[in-house]
Every structure is written in C-alpha cells, then in structure tokens.
Amino acid sequence: MAPPTGSSAGPLGGVILSEAMHGDYDDIADVMFEAVRSGDSLYSERQRTAWMPHRRSGDDWEARLDRQTVIVARDASRMLGFMSIDPAGYIDFAYIRPEAQRTGLFRRLFERIEQHSRARGDARMWVHASLMAQPAFAALGFEVVEHQAVRIGDESFERAEMEKRRSPGARNVALDGRTPCQVARSNPNPARAPQAS
C-alpha cells in the first residue's frame, strides 16, 4: 500500500479524479513504482526492491486492474496517485507519488472509493496496509484486524489487515448522492433505472 497522505500540508488545486481507463495502466504502474521505490518508507531498500523489483506490466497486471474500480488523480501534467477496490470490498492498491504525499490526496481518493463501495452495498472495506499506509487508513476509520508478517523472496514485511465496517442501518447511496428510491423515482422509464455502482 501507498505511503500515508492523510494530512493536508499542500494544495490540491487543479487535481482531477476520474475512473481509470485501460489506457491509464502504464501511468498507474509508474505511480506505484515511484511510490514504493522513491517515496518515504519504513522499509529498507532491500525490502522495497523485493516488493517492487520492476514496473508492473503485462496481461496479469491488466487483468488484475480490469477486475477492480480504479480511481486516478491527475494534475495538468501527470497522474499523481490512484486507489482501487475489488468487488469484495478489498482495497488492493493505494499509491501516491512522493511529491503529492501529505496533501490530502489519499483522503480524496478514498472518498471516491468509499462512494463506490456504499453504492454497491458493501458491508465492509478491507486492506492489507503497509507500515506507511496504516496511519492514513486509521485516520479514515479503519481498524486493525490483525498484524501480519509476509515474505517476498528473502525479505519479510510487516503489515496489517485493516477494515472499515459500514454502520448498521446505513443506506445505499448512488454516486451522485441519491438513494436507490430517489434514482427510481427520477427515472421516467423504470425498466432502465441506472445502476448504483
């Protein structure tokens, strides 16, 4: 997971969030590589090299992204970060370029991901958070379920499984903020009501 960016130390003017398209996958790989290999880290250089030996690419990478909702953040010049959630509510990726960390971008990306999760009616969102990402997820209401140590090659990594459960009685809300009943009432052709997710 990405280094934390929960605080707001910098401006976010001109940053646009959107759902990723297949043509964004190379830029997404660049952000991930730069965040792991160049960003502030509590992991050693050897651990970071084991985690991300090279930039992601290929059919398996594309298929993994295709199965998820991926939100990307861009300014006028390039992609600054991204976050993804799979159909089971698992936040698979959350990475921010080093220069965009601690600007509030992590929170903005999460808010969009959370909208998708709520619209689908997910009971919870969960993540395997790196040491750097744990404070950012905790600030967003996630709680540690279990501390873990995992191995990649010869390197061991500490991480935490964290989750955020939906409040009982929380309503499903469409991405534009309307409830499913409001969406149905506003659509003159109920057979073609838009989906919430």
C-alpha positions as CSV (number, residue, x, y, z in Angstrom):
1,M,0.0,0.0,0.0
2,A,1.0,3.6,-0.5
3,P,2.7,5.8,1.9
4,P,0.2,7.8,4.0
5,T,-1.1,11.2,2.9
6,G,-3.8,11.7,5.5
7,S,-2.7,15.3,6.5
8,S,-3.2,18.4,4.4
9,A,0.2,20.0,4.0
10,G,-0.2,21.1,0.4
11,P,-2.7,22.4,-2.1
12,L,-4.8,20.2,-4.3
13,G,-5.8,22.8,-6.8
14,G,-6.2,21.5,-10.4
15,V,-6.2,17.8,-9.4
16,I,-9.0,15.9,-11.1
17,L,-10.2,12.5,-10.0
18,S,-11.7,10.0,-12.5
19,E,-12.3,6.3,-13.1
20,A,-9.3,4.7,-14.8
21,M,-9.4,3.5,-18.3
22,H,-7.3,0.7,-19.9
23,G,-5.0,3.4,-21.4
24,D,-4.1,4.6,-17.9
25,Y,-2.5,1.3,-16.8
26,D,1.1,2.3,-17.8
27,D,0.8,5.6,-15.8
28,I,-0.7,3.6,-12.8
29,A,2.3,1.3,-12.9
30,D,4.6,4.3,-12.9
31,V,2.9,5.8,-9.9
32,M,3.1,2.5,-8.0
33,F,6.8,2.0,-8.8
34,E,7.8,5.5,-7.9
35,A,5.8,5.5,-4.6
36,V,7.4,2.2,-3.5
37,R,10.9,2.8,-4.7
38,S,11.3,6.6,-4.2
39,G,8.8,7.6,-1.5
40,D,9.4,7.9,2.2
41,S,9.4,4.4,3.6
42,L,9.8,2.5,6.9
43,Y,11.1,-0.5,4.8
44,S,14.7,-0.9,3.9
45,E,16.0,-0.5,0.3
46,R,16.3,-4.3,0.0
47,Q,12.7,-4.7,1.1
48,R,11.5,-2.1,-1.4
49,T,13.4,-3.8,-4.2
50,A,11.9,-7.2,-3.3
51,W,8.4,-5.6,-3.1
52,M,8.7,-3.8,-6.4
53,P,11.7,-5.2,-8.4
54,H,10.4,-3.5,-11.6
55,R,7.5,-1.6,-13.0
56,R,4.3,-3.7,-13.4
57,S,3.1,-4.6,-16.9
58,G,1.6,-7.5,-18.9
59,D,-1.6,-9.4,-19.2
60,D,-1.8,-10.4,-15.5
61,W,-1.4,-6.8,-14.4
62,E,-4.0,-5.6,-16.8
63,A,-6.4,-8.4,-15.8
64,R,-6.0,-7.5,-12.1
65,L,-6.8,-3.9,-12.8
66,D,-9.7,-4.8,-15.1
67,R,-11.4,-6.6,-12.2
68,Q,-11.5,-3.5,-10.0
69,T,-12.8,0.0,-9.8
70,V,-9.7,2.2,-10.0
71,I,-9.8,5.9,-9.3
72,V,-6.9,8.0,-10.6
73,A,-5.8,11.6,-9.7
74,R,-4.2,13.8,-12.2
75,D,-3.0,17.4,-12.4
76,A,-2.3,19.2,-15.6
77,S,1.0,17.3,-16.3
78,R,0.6,13.7,-15.0
79,M,-1.0,11.1,-12.8
80,L,-0.3,11.8,-9.1
81,G,-2.0,8.8,-7.5
82,F,-4.6,6.0,-7.6
83,M,-6.7,3.8,-5.4
84,S,-8.6,0.6,-6.3
85,I,-11.3,-1.6,-4.8
86,D,-12.4,-5.0,-5.9
87,P,-15.9,-6.4,-6.0
88,A,-15.5,-7.9,-2.5
89,G,-14.6,-4.5,-0.9
90,Y,-10.9,-5.1,-0.8
91,I,-8.7,-2.1,-1.4
92,D,-6.0,-3.7,-3.5
93,F,-3.9,-0.6,-4.4
94,A,-3.4,2.9,-2.9
95,Y,-0.3,4.7,-4.1
96,I,0.6,8.4,-4.3
97,R,3.7,9.9,-6.0
98,P,6.2,11.2,-3.4
99,E,5.6,14.9,-4.3
100,A,1.9,14.6,-3.8
101,Q,2.0,12.9,-0.4
102,R,0.7,14.7,2.6
103,T,-1.6,16.9,0.5
104,G,-4.9,15.3,1.3
105,L,-5.0,13.3,-2.0
106,F,-5.1,9.9,-0.2
107,R,-8.3,11.0,1.6
108,R,-9.8,12.4,-1.7
109,L,-9.1,9.1,-3.5
110,F,-10.5,7.1,-0.6
111,E,-13.7,9.2,-0.5
112,R,-14.4,8.3,-4.1
113,I,-13.6,4.6,-3.5
114,E,-15.9,4.7,-0.5
115,Q,-18.8,6.1,-2.6
116,H,-18.5,3.1,-5.0
117,S,-18.4,0.7,-2.0
118,R,-21.5,2.3,-0.5
119,A,-23.4,2.3,-3.8
120,R,-22.8,-1.4,-4.1
121,G,-23.9,-2.0,-0.6
122,D,-20.6,-3.5,0.7
123,A,-20.8,-4.4,4.4
124,R,-17.1,-3.6,4.8
125,M,-14.0,-2.4,3.1
126,W,-10.6,-4.0,4.0
127,V,-7.0,-3.7,3.1
128,H,-3.5,-5.1,3.8
129,A,-1.9,-1.8,4.8
130,S,1.9,-1.3,4.8
131,L,3.6,0.4,7.7
132,M,3.3,3.7,5.9
133,A,-0.3,3.4,5.0
134,Q,-1.6,2.2,8.4
135,P,-1.9,5.8,9.9
136,A,-3.7,7.1,6.8
137,F,-6.3,4.3,6.9
138,A,-6.7,4.6,10.6
139,A,-7.5,8.3,10.2
140,L,-10.2,7.3,7.7
141,G,-11.9,5.0,10.3
142,F,-10.2,1.7,9.6
143,E,-9.3,-0.6,12.5
144,V,-6.5,-3.2,12.7
145,V,-7.9,-6.8,12.5
146,E,-4.5,-8.5,12.5
147,H,-0.8,-7.6,12.4
148,Q,0.9,-9.8,9.9
149,A,4.4,-10.6,8.6
150,V,4.7,-11.7,5.0
151,R,7.6,-12.8,2.9
152,I,8.6,-11.8,-0.6
153,G,11.6,-13.7,-1.7
154,D,14.2,-13.4,1.2
155,E,12.6,-10.3,2.7
156,S,10.0,-10.1,5.5
157,F,7.4,-7.3,5.6
158,E,5.2,-6.2,8.5
159,R,1.7,-5.1,7.5
160,A,-1.7,-5.0,9.0
161,E,-5.1,-6.3,7.8
162,M,-7.4,-3.4,8.5
163,E,-11.2,-3.0,7.9
164,K,-13.9,-0.4,8.0
165,R,-17.4,-1.7,8.5
166,R,-20.5,0.0,7.4
167,S,-22.8,1.3,10.1
168,P,-25.8,-0.9,10.6
169,G,-28.7,0.9,9.0
170,A,-26.5,2.9,6.7
171,R,-28.3,3.5,3.4
172,N,-27.1,2.6,-0.1
173,V,-26.4,5.9,-1.9
174,A,-25.8,6.3,-5.6
175,L,-22.6,8.0,-6.7
176,D,-24.5,11.3,-7.1
177,G,-25.7,11.1,-3.5
178,R,-29.3,9.9,-4.2
179,T,-30.7,6.8,-2.6
180,P,-31.9,3.9,-4.9
181,C,-35.5,5.0,-4.3
182,Q,-34.7,8.6,-5.4
183,V,-33.0,7.2,-8.5
184,A,-36.0,5.1,-9.4
185,R,-38.5,7.9,-8.8
186,S,-36.5,10.3,-11.0
187,N,-36.2,7.9,-13.9
188,P,-39.3,8.0,-16.2
189,N,-38.5,4.5,-17.5
190,P,-38.1,2.2,-14.5
191,A,-37.0,-0.7,-16.7
192,R,-33.9,1.4,-17.5
193,A,-33.1,2.7,-14.0
194,P,-29.4,3.4,-13.7
195,Q,-27.3,1.1,-11.5
196,A,-25.9,2.4,-8.3
197,S,-22.4,1.1,-9.0
